Amino acid sequence: MSAAGRSASFRRVGGKGDRPTVENRWWVDQGKEARGGVPAERPPPQFGRVFFRSGDGFEQERARLRLTDSNLKWLEEASPPANAWAYVQVLTSERTNPTRVDRVKAALKLPPGGRGVLVDSGVSLRAIMTGSPPGERLLELRLGEDSSLDVWVHGEWVRESFFRGFDDALRRAPALVREYLTTERGASIA
């Protein structure tokens, strides 16, 4: 098609010069007033200021280590004897049904020399277990409406599983407890 045959209503596109730059896009806020290009004075943001400040200095690795340390601290504080469970009630006003606590103890068998702590917050029950030597292999099972399992071997997080609820967790978790607390599963290759 010749230049004379082109439609006058469409402009030619495709070259580098036909696209607007960031400076001339009205929707890009550059912190300048509309006239004169002088930086605009803005008041400090009211909404979200606290939320975004809460993430300052967050270190994912440190948080992961502190979570593992938290479980170890529960074990140290409750000080269960070998081959036994300890029970800690976090809130005096709320408590898990004692029948459920007994079901958890019956379903989750500790390995020889193992120790366990049941941390009861009323809404959920956390079963924190370790084999022998204590703390080398650590397993946390959160039982409640949203049930999950986390496993650490030599301080390294090696497994996370989710369950549909309390009953599903009690049905599936015992095999994972045996797998991670009585075998070399999750050990480093190196």
URRAWO-V394126 format. One line per field, one symbol per residue. phi: phi as a letter, one per 30 degrees, with the letter a starting at -180 (. if undefined). A space follows every 50 residues. Layout:
phi=???
//
This chain:
phi=.ddddddddccdbjddddcddedccddcdcibddciideddbddddcied edddddidbeddddddddeeddddddddhddeibccbbcdcddbadeedd eddddddcdddeidbbbccccidbbcccbbccdeidbbbbcccldccabb bbbhicdcabbcbdledddddcdedddddcccbdeidddd
//
